Amino acid sequence: MFGVKRVQEAPETVPEPSPTITPEMIQTAFEVLKSRGIIHYSSGGAYVPTEAGWKLLKEIKPLREEFFARGNSHVEATNQRMLVITKNADFKKDVGAMIAVGSEKACTDLRYEFRNALKEAKRVEITIEAEGVEDKIVAYGSPALKLANNEEIMIRKDAFIDGRTLAILADKAANELKQELIEKLRNPNTTVKITLEIKP
């Protein structure tokens, strides 16, 4: 696995900036939802969900993966481009990027529907929590994702993709995590909770 040359692939889809939301756009959206029986205009002067609307809201649940790893005394968290979580008990490569070991999951362990959603270039929030300290990373999936590695998960700030890559265009790398969290990750007795949540 370590001797394979990585080939860079540009993602087919790059998330575009959200458009500026105008009052007219909001009003149009309300009218469409009202015409479909999802909301109604209440006597209190506000739009509220109908019974069908509440039922729909309850059915829409964000895709979520939650698993645990542990800290390691060799965590440096100095890499400026990525961070890595491994199932291995220890690590000898990507020292500056590795933030947790002994992970319960790697790319190939993610549920089928979660992997498919990532390949639709959806936004994913990665929350890393250790002993009450947490930090959050926002990144994106891509149709070019392979999700083929059975040992590691890698989050990248750039658009590089190989079998370990879970998400790209992240807003943080290992060196940008909260310093308090990094200190927790350097303790081999620390339990690290990783939550991956795909947002609509």
DAGIPE-V894035 format. One line per field, one symbol per residue. ss: DSSP state (A for helix, B for strand, O for the rest). psi: psi as a letter, one per 30 degrees, with the letter a starting at -180 (. if undefined). burial: I if it has 24 or more other ideal C-beta (glycine too) atoms within 12 Angstrom, else O. A space follows every 50 residues. Layout:
ss = ???
psi = ???
burial = ???
This chain:
ss = OOOOOOOOOOOOOOOOOOOOOOAAAAAAAAAAAAAOOOBBBOOOOOBBBO AAAAAAAAAOOOBBBBBBBBOOOOOOOOOOOBBBBBOOOOOOOOOOOBBB BOOOOOAAAOOAAAAAAAOOOOBBBBBBBBOOBBBBBBBBOOOOOOOOOO OBBBBBOOOOOOOOBBBBOOOOOAAAOOAAAAAAAOOOOOBBBBBBBBBO
psi = effkkkkkkkkfkkklkklkkleeeeeeeeeeeefggelljlffglklka eeeeeeeffjkkkkkkllallkfgkehfkffllkklflfllflheffkfk lhkfkaeffkleeeeeeefghlkkkjkkkjhfkllkkkakakffkehfkg flkkkkfagkkaffkellhlflaefglkeeeeeeffjffkkkkkkkkkk.
burial = OOOOOOOOOOIOOOIOOOOOOOOOOOOOOOOOOOOOOOIOOOOOOOOOOO OOOOOOOOOOOOIOIOIOIIIIOIIIIOIOIIIIIIIIOOIOOIOOIIII IIIOIIIOIIOOOIIOIIIIIIIIIIIIIIOOOOIIIIIIIIOIIIIOIO IIIIIIIIIIIIIIIIIIIIOIIIOIIIOOIIOIIIOOOIIIIIIIIIIO
